[in-house]
Amino acid sequence: MSEKYNCIVIDDEPLGVELIEDFISQISFLEIKKTFNKPLDAMIFLQSNNIDIVFSDIEMPQLNGLDLFRSLPNKPYFIFITAHRDFAVDSFETGAVDYLIKPVRFERLLKAVNRVKENLDIQKKISEAQDNTERIFIKSEGKFIKILLNEIIYIEAQGNYININTTSNSYITLSTLKAMEEMLNNKLFFRVQRAFVINTEFIQSINGNMVELSNGKIIPIAINKKDELFEILGLN
């Protein structure tokens, strides 16, 4: 049986939810966990549930889809739905995978979903295949690239993309920081805040709540992460 990926639908218009729900029911590898008419309810749900893909309207009361996306520390793949093409630039700037213009066509939604599935499948296969001690493979610019773990200085989340900075180069790949943490599974790496994972071997200094890496990059440490980092480094 093929892998099923969990998704939710968010739209303040019930008819909008019904349409996307019907489309998703026709896609064998997707499973709807819940639908929402209120984005705040969806935000609470996402904070405590493992969801792979979110289909979200943009224009909604209380909290629009873009702000919902930005608010999440662990971001699933987002596919935005909007009646206005003007939102396209904003949605891509947040790092969303794709955006769909209303009225949504099934073939257009399927194209967006297949793109996400390809990356989820790749992440799963890579995670299963690698020993998580020496290297990872990522897909960047249409090819698979091997990266040695001991050369990664830090990883930065940029929406549904991540920027992996190494001693010799940087690579952009379609992934989430949560997925990358699961792939690394290595004691060298520590998530100092919602958007950054660092290699502790490259820490040059810590000044207050700021950590400086050997390449000069300075990253703030989240208040609730500082004690844990100090314990890992043996500074307590």
BELJO-V135565 format. One record per residue. N is the residue number from 0. PHI is phi in radians with two decimals (NA if undefined). OMEGA is omega in whole degrees, 0 to 359 (999 if undefined). Layout:
BEGIN
<<N:PHI:OMEGA> <N:PHI:OMEGA>>
END
This chain:
BEGIN
<<0:NA:183> <1:-1.27:180> <2:-1.10:174> <3:-1.84:179> <4:-1.90:184> <5:-1.42:179> <6:-2.52:173> <7:-2.32:179> <8:-2.17:180> <9:-2.23:177> <10:-2.83:181> <11:-1.28:176> <12:-1.75:182> <13:-0.96:180> <14:-1.14:177> <15:-1.14:178> <16:-1.12:182> <17:-1.07:181> <18:-1.11:181> <19:-1.14:178> <20:-1.06:178> <21:-1.13:178> <22:-1.05:183> <23:-1.10:180> <24:-1.09:180> <25:-1.59:182> <26:-1.90:192> <27:-1.12:185> <28:-1.66:177> <29:-1.95:176> <30:-2.34:179> <31:-1.37:178> <32:-1.59:182> <33:-2.97:173> <34:-2.15:184> <35:-2.40:170> <36:-1.77:180> <37:-2.04:183> <38:-1.07:179> <39:-1.15:176> <40:-1.14:179> <41:-1.13:180> <42:-1.06:179> <43:-1.10:180> <44:-1.09:183> <45:-1.19:181> <46:-1.25:184> <47:-2.28:180> <48:-2.32:181> <49:-1.54:181> <50:-2.09:182> <51:-1.53:185> <52:-2.35:176> <53:-2.07:171> <54:-1.77:188> <55:-2.34:168> <56:-1.12:178> <57:-1.70:182> <58:-1.42:178> <59:-2.51:179> <60:-1.23:178> <61:1.28:184> <62:-2.67:179> <63:-1.40:186> <64:-1.06:180> <65:-1.15:179> <66:-1.21:175> <67:-1.05:179> <68:-1.02:182> <69:-1.12:185> <70:-1.34:187> <71:-1.53:178> <72:-1.22:176> <73:-1.92:190> <74:-1.63:168> <75:-1.23:172> <76:-1.27:181> <77:-1.89:169> <78:-2.06:183> <79:-1.49:179> <80:-2.20:184> <81:-2.62:176> <82:-1.60:186> <83:-2.16:179> <84:-1.11:181> <85:-1.06:181> <86:-1.39:185> <87:-1.02:181> <88:-1.08:180> <89:-1.08:182> <90:-1.16:179> <91:-1.27:179> <92:-1.16:177> <93:-1.28:181> <94:1.77:178> <95:-1.16:181> <96:-1.22:185> <97:-2.84:172> <98:-2.41:182> <99:-2.06:180> <100:-1.63:176> <101:-1.27:355> <102:-1.25:185> <103:-1.28:175> <104:-1.70:183> <105:-1.02:183> <106:-1.13:179> <107:-1.28:177> <108:-1.13:181> <109:-1.10:178> <110:-1.08:180> <111:-1.14:182> <112:-1.16:180> <113:-1.09:178> <114:-1.13:178> <115:-1.17:181> <116:-1.03:179> <117:-0.99:181> <118:-1.26:177> <119:-1.12:178> <120:-1.11:180> <121:-1.10:180> <122:-1.06:180> <123:-1.15:181> <124:-1.15:180> <125:-1.11:181> <126:-1.09:180> <127:-1.28:188> <128:-1.47:188> <129:-1.55:183> <130:-1.53:175> <131:1.07:180> <132:-2.07:186> <133:-2.23:185> <134:-2.68:171> <135:-2.27:171> <136:-2.02:175> <137:-2.22:175> <138:-1.80:181> <139:-2.51:180> <140:0.95:174> <141:1.39:180> <142:-2.44:177> <143:-1.54:184> <144:-2.14:176> <145:-1.50:178> <146:-2.21:177> <147:-1.34:183> <148:-1.05:183> <149:-1.30:176> <150:-1.82:178> <151:-1.37:178> <152:-1.57:176> <153:-2.75:178> <154:-2.22:183> <155:-2.05:176> <156:-1.36:176> <157:-2.35:184> <158:1.21:178> <159:-1.52:175> <160:-2.11:173> <161:-2.28:178> <162:-1.95:181> <163:-1.69:181> <164:-1.78:181> <165:-2.01:180> <166:-1.19:184> <167:-2.14:186> <168:-2.86:172> <169:-2.34:186> <170:-2.35:175> <171:-1.79:178> <172:-2.47:179> <173:-1.34:181> <174:-2.92:175> <175:-2.04:181> <176:-1.13:178> <177:-1.09:180> <178:-1.10:180> <179:-1.17:177> <180:-1.05:179> <181:-1.15:178> <182:-1.20:183> <183:-1.18:178> <184:0.73:187> <185:-2.36:185> <186:-1.18:179> <187:-1.20:191> <188:-1.80:182> <189:-2.48:179> <190:-1.53:185> <191:-1.40:176> <192:-2.89:192> <193:-1.04:186> <194:-1.91:186> <195:-2.36:166> <196:-2.01:182> <197:-2.05:170> <198:-1.57:186> <199:-1.11:178> <200:-1.18:182> <201:-1.76:176> <202:-1.22:180> <203:-1.63:180> <204:-2.84:175> <205:-2.26:181> <206:-2.22:184> <207:1.12:179> <208:-1.81:180> <209:-2.11:176> <210:-1.93:178> <211:-1.85:179> <212:-1.65:187> <213:-1.15:178> <214:-1.59:179> <215:1.63:180> <216:-1.18:179> <217:-1.98:186> <218:-2.25:177> <219:-1.25:178> <220:-1.70:176> <221:-1.08:184> <222:-0.97:183> <223:-1.39:180> <224:-1.90:188> <225:-1.13:181> <226:-1.07:180> <227:-1.13:178> <228:-1.10:180> <229:-1.07:179> <230:-1.14:179> <231:-1.08:182> <232:-1.45:181> <233:1.28:183> <234:-1.75:180> <235:-1.44:999>>
END
